[in-house]
Amino acid sequence: MRRRVGVGPTGDILEVIAGWPAAEQERARRVLAEIEREALERMRLMGGVVELCAELDRRGVPRALVTRNVKASVDHLHAHHFPLPPFAPAISRECGYAFKPSPEALLACAAEWGVDPAQVVMIGDSAKDDVASGRRAGAFTILLDSYGRYAGGAGGEELRDLAGTEAEPHHVAADMAEVRRILLEEFELPGGGEEPCRG
């Protein structure tokens, strides 16, 4: 994406583009839109996502989606890959909130649900965006490390580099099954027959 848009290896790609002259921003947005259309064709759900979300639904636990992607991608996910009720809210980059790692969108989710941000869990695959956003909001964070970047060996050094920073997760999970285990062990989630949890 950086190569095709013409953004160097450093800096947040959306922030870098926002600093360009209007004509260059428009060109970059067209390239991003093309890349995102191509990604729709390759979109696949991570294993365990539907099962975890179904369990949260059964327990009355609300779930949201906060992405730096476009609304068209979110709509495609809900229409073609996600058999459950949509995430609510589903916040894309057109929604007007500052991009992650800003906590704005996450705080909006908590407000919509009527819960304290400390009752929210941010699950994401980016320490610098997702975890930092969750930490800034005062939420619990789970870093989804499906590629093993932070598990053992050299990856363990990356995780140590996050220690003491706003990108340090409360937990690291290798997959959705581990996310489920963490949620069940760390939180008092209601059972299927109990009153819904509001956070």
Secondary structure, DSSP 8 states (H G I E B T S, - for coil): -HHHHT--SSS-HHHHHHTS-HHHHHHHHHHHHHHHHHHHHH----TTHHHHHHHHHHHT----EE-SS-HHHHHHHHHHT--SS--SSEE-GGGSS--TTSSHHHHHHHHHHT--GGG-EEEES-IIIIIHHHHHHT-EEEEE-TT-TTSSHHHHHHHHHHTTSTT--SEEESSHHHHHHHHHHHS----TTS-----
